[in-house]
Amino acid sequence: MVWFPATAFIALLGVASSAVIVERENSLNSPCTKEWASIITVNGVQSKDCPSPPWKNGAINANNNRFYIGNSSVALCANDQLCNTKPSQAQFILHHEIYMLRLHVGVLGGQQVYIDKKGALRYNGVKEPLPVTWTAAANGWDAPKSTNRYQTLRSREVKKWWACPEHSSKKNTGPWQVFADTKTITVKDSDVPSKKKSDCVTFSLGTEFVTPLFYNNVGW
């Protein structure tokens, strides 16, 4: 057994703690320290216009490049493999510094969330570039904190969210596709699946799960 003088041990601790401090200072001074994000899940929740939405579970799911309440999540991952084969709530990555929203999937570059020219909330497919003719911007997303909690996911472009059934007969059973009236788009009857916007209900996007995700922006 090798014995060290107490003074030597204290000095060693001092060196170790100094190294930690230097490492922490270096990380704080890194140009990537502001590149941070959160993994979130969101629910469709009541709005002022519709205090009693027709669904019991308002989980937002991704399906075939669109978003739904009350449908399976089939967001595609690399090599066209399904991220989830069971119905599940879509997970998103919210980039706080650039106000962008993407699906949390194992695809290099992610799958960007955006609003198309008809007001449908969508995401680009694997290896599929974003449409160059989109009307609403893909950025402007944030989840402001209230009493140290995230409560609402919002887009600066969106004026009102709509959940629209695929047919008038399914207004109370769903699934409901997610649309939005924006600063430049007003969803029309011809844009929604049932061809009647009156079949749609308004709602808000409520955050259910938020966890910080710190990263250096490499690969995103």
MIMI-936755 format. One record per residue (C-alpha): residue in three letters; x, y, z. Coordinates in pm, whole numbers, plus 50000, padded with zeros to 5 digits. Last residue first. Example, Ala and Ser with C-alpha at 12.3 -4.5 7.8 and 13.67 -1.06 7.14 Angstrom:
# MIMI-936755
SER513674989450714ALA512304955050780
//
This chain:
# MIMI-936755
TRP471515187046285GLY474635165646256VAL476795187046481ASN474685212846664ASN476795210346980TYR474125194447198PHE472035200747507LEU468655183547520PRO466455197047796THR463375175947879VAL459775185847815PHE456745163247839GLU453065172547805THR453225205247616GLY449805218747519LEU448975227547161SER445685246347144PHE442375236546988THR439795246746732VAL437285222146592CYS436785211346233ASP433505200146074SER432705236645991LYS435755235745765LYS433745214245530LYS435595196245248SER435815165245470PRO439605163145425VAL440285200545473ASP441645223745202SER438465227844996ASP436615242045294LYS439295268845334VAL442185273145579THR443205309545604ILE446865315245522THR449155345845548LYS449215353345921THR448335317245987ASP445195296146009ALA446385261746107PHE445665225346026VAL445995192746220GLN444195161846089TRP441525146646313PRO441165109246360GLY438415110946450THR435475098346653ASN433255128646710LYS433535145246370LYS433735111346200SER430575113645989SER431815146145836HIS434835127645694GLU438615128845744PRO438105148746061CYS439685183446102ALA441575196646404TRP442175234046364TRP444775256946522LYS444385294846517LYS446615325146456VAL449795306446369GLU452925323846241ARG454475329846582SER454125292846649ARG453115279846988LEU453765251547226THR451955258047552GLN452695249047913TYR456425248447979ARG456965250948352ASN459075274148567THR456035294548671SER455165299148302LYS457825290848048PRO457405299147682ALA457375270147435ASP458625283847105TRP458215280346732GLY458985308846489ASN460595287446221ALA459115267445937ALA457725298245763ALA454255297845611THR453825298345233TRP455885268945119THR457065271044760VAL460595258044811PRO459295225644956LEU461665211945221PRO464095186245092GLU463215149245112LYS465995126745242VAL463485111745490GLY460155129445458ASN459405165845527TYR457025174045807ARG453465187545793LEU450915210045961ALA448285216545695GLY447495253245625LYS446905250045252LYS450295265545163ASP452125241045390ILE452955245345757TYR456355232345870VAL458035205646080GLN461515194945970GLN462505158345976GLY465975154946123GLY469255163145953LEU470575128145999VAL467535106646076GLY467035089046405VAL463785106646492HIS462765135146719LEU460585153646471ARG461625189246409LEU460675223746536MET462635255746476TYR462895286646695ILE466585292646613GLU467795295146973HIS465195272347127HIS465465243246886LEU462385222646975ILE462865185746910PHE459595167146872GLN458225133946989ALA455135119146826GLN452775100747056SER452485064146987PRO450445038546801LYS452705008146756THR455235002146478ASN457355031246588CYS460365046646417LEU459345029046098GLN462225018845877ASP462675037845550ASN466435033045559ALA466685060345825CYS463515068246018LEU459965072745897ALA457275088246113VAL454475063446156SER452665076146463SER449225060646483ASN446105082346476GLY443955100946725ILE445085136846677TYR446885139546348PHE450005153546187ARG451125150545825ASN454075135945634ASN452465101245618ASN451545099745988ALA452905118946284ASN450905118246607ILE449635144946845ALA448095130647163GLY444665145447237ASN443385116647445LYS439675119747526TRP438755135347193PRO435715156347100PRO437175189447229SER435285204747523PRO436335241247579CYS436145248247204ASP436485285147120LYS438685293147420SER440845263247333GLN440935228347476VAL443995206547439GLY445745188947151ASN448685172547317VAL452415177847284THR455595157947334ILE458905175047385ILE462635169947344SER464355202547421ALA467065221947240TRP470385239147280GLU472845257047059LYS473665286347284THR476745268547418CYS477995261847065PRO480465290847044SER482195275747350ASN482835300447630LEU480565281847871SER482215249047776ASN485675263847836GLU484575277048174ARG483285242548268GLU486545225848159VAL488575251648352ILE486435246448662VAL486735208648635ALA490505211248591SER490725233948895SER488785208149095ALA491275181248996VAL494305202849073GLY492905212449413LEU492115176149491LEU495745167449416ALA496905195349649ILE494685181349924PHE496185146749868ALA499735160749876THR499005179250201ALA497625147450356PRO500875129450281PHE500435099950049TRP500705063450153VAL501325034649909MET500005000050000
//
